[in-house]
Amino acid sequence: MHAPEVDGQDSTKALAAALGRIPSGLFVLTVRHGRSETGMLASWVQQCSFEPPQLTAAVNTQRHWVSWLAIGTAFTVNVLGEGQKHLLAHFGKGFEANQTPFDGIQLLRLGEGAPALRDALAYLDCRVTALVPAGDHLLVVGRIESGQVLHEGRPTVHVRKSGMHY
């Protein structure tokens, strides 16, 4: 079935372009499960509550570590600043189950929490409070336990050309 045209444009392409214009930040989400840890580049992170302070993060259900997520699981949202291309490149490639994601990366250990990246602009230490299926992603709601600005600067703002893929 061919999508109808909108002002001379294929409506599917028009939708993808419009959806891609929703700005987001760029973050590194780190997750801890027992002694195992990993990290991934994330862009769909948003504050969702003042009291208690909470946020949401969308995670692709194909990630090997999605099964680690349960109520109480520790995760950290690391806010990337403008110009932090080394962290973007490092975590943007993704990691398999047998790979070590933190080689060459300086970490802050947050007690029982997931690690924070020393070079990140800021971090938010969270615990999962809800998991909501959302199409090909899992919406993770996390209660923010602590956080800190580590470096002054501006967070990265990301706008995609298409809202239909990363």
C-alpha positions in Angstrom: 0.0 0.0 0.0 1.4 3.4 -1.0 1.2 6.1 1.7 -0.8 9.1 0.7 1.0 12.3 -0.2 1.1 15.3 2.0 2.0 18.6 0.2 3.7 16.5 -2.5 5.6 14.3 0.0 5.2 10.7 0.7 3.5 10.7 4.2 5.8 8.0 5.6 8.9 10.1 4.7 7.2 13.2 6.0 6.4 11.4 9.3 9.9 10.1 9.7 11.4 13.6 9.1 9.0 15.2 11.6 9.6 12.5 14.3 13.3 12.9 13.9 13.1 16.6 14.7 12.2 15.8 18.4 15.4 16.8 20.2 17.0 14.6 22.8 20.2 14.5 24.7 23.0 12.0 24.4 23.7 9.8 27.4 25.6 6.7 28.4 23.4 4.4 30.3 25.4 2.0 32.6 23.8 -1.0 34.2 24.9 -3.3 37.0 23.6 -6.9 37.6 25.5 -8.7 40.3 29.2 -8.4 39.3 28.3 -7.8 35.6 28.3 -4.3 34.2 27.8 -2.8 30.8 27.1 0.5 29.1 25.3 1.8 26.0 24.7 5.1 24.2 21.2 6.3 24.8 19.2 9.2 23.5 15.7 8.5 24.7 16.0 9.7 28.4 13.6 12.2 30.0 12.7 13.3 33.5 9.2 12.2 34.3 8.6 13.1 38.0 9.6 15.7 40.6 8.5 13.9 43.7 10.0 11.5 43.9 12.6 12.5 41.3 12.3 9.9 38.5 13.3 9.5 34.8 12.5 7.2 31.9 15.0 5.6 29.5 14.0 3.6 26.5 16.1 0.5 25.8 15.9 -1.7 22.6 14.6 -5.1 23.6 17.4 -6.7 21.5 20.1 -5.6 23.9 21.7 -8.7 25.5 21.4 -7.3 29.0 17.7 -6.4 28.9 17.0 -9.5 31.0 19.1 -7.9 33.8 16.4 -5.3 34.3 14.0 -5.8 37.2 12.5 -3.7 40.0 15.5 -2.4 42.0 18.2 -2.9 39.3 20.9 -0.2 39.5 21.5 1.9 36.5 23.2 5.3 35.9 22.5 7.9 33.4 25.6 9.7 32.4 25.0 13.1 30.6 27.3 13.7 27.7 28.5 17.2 27.1 29.2 19.0 23.8 32.4 17.9 22.3 32.7 14.5 24.2 33.1 12.7 20.9 35.4 10.1 22.5 32.6 8.8 24.8 30.1 9.0 21.9 32.4 6.9 19.7 33.3 4.4 22.4 29.8 3.6 23.6 28.1 4.2 20.2 29.6 1.0 18.8 27.8 -1.2 21.3 29.1 -4.2 23.1 28.4 -7.9 23.0 27.9 -10.0 26.2 31.6 -11.1 26.3 33.1 -7.6 25.8 34.4 -5.3 28.5 32.7 -1.9 27.9 34.8 0.2 30.2 38.4 -0.4 28.9 40.2 2.9 28.9 37.3 4.7 30.6 37.7 6.3 34.1 34.9 5.4 36.4 33.4 6.5 39.6 32.1 3.7 41.8 28.8 4.5 43.4 28.5 1.9 46.1 26.0 -0.8 45.0 25.1 1.4 42.0 26.1 1.1 38.3 29.4 3.0 37.6 29.4 6.7 36.6 31.8 8.0 33.9 34.3 10.5 35.4 34.4 12.4 32.1 30.6 12.8 31.8 29.1 16.2 32.3 26.9 14.8 35.1 25.4 11.6 36.4 22.2 10.3 37.9 22.3 7.1 40.0 18.9 5.3 39.6 17.0 2.2 40.6 14.4 0.6 38.4 10.8 1.2 39.7 8.8 0.1 36.6 9.3 -1.6 33.2 6.8 -0.8 30.5 6.8 -2.6 27.1 6.9 0.1 24.3 7.0 -1.6 20.9 10.6 -2.6 20.0 11.8 -0.8 23.2 11.4 -1.3 26.9 10.6 1.9 28.9 12.6 1.8 32.1 11.3 4.1 34.9 14.0 4.9 37.5 13.9 6.6 40.8 16.9 8.9 41.1 19.0 8.1 44.2 21.7 10.6 43.8 23.4 12.7 41.1 26.2 15.2 40.6 27.5 17.7 38.0 31.1 16.6 37.4 32.1 19.2 34.9 30.7 22.6 33.7 29.5 22.7 30.2 26.5 22.3 27.9 24.8 18.9 27.4 24.7 17.5 23.9 21.5 18.0 22.0 20.8 15.5 19.3 18.3 15.8 16.4 18.0 12.9 13.9 17.2 13.2 10.2 14.7 10.3 10.5 12.6 9.2 13.5 12.4 5.7 12.2 16.0 4.6 13.1 19.0 5.6 15.2 
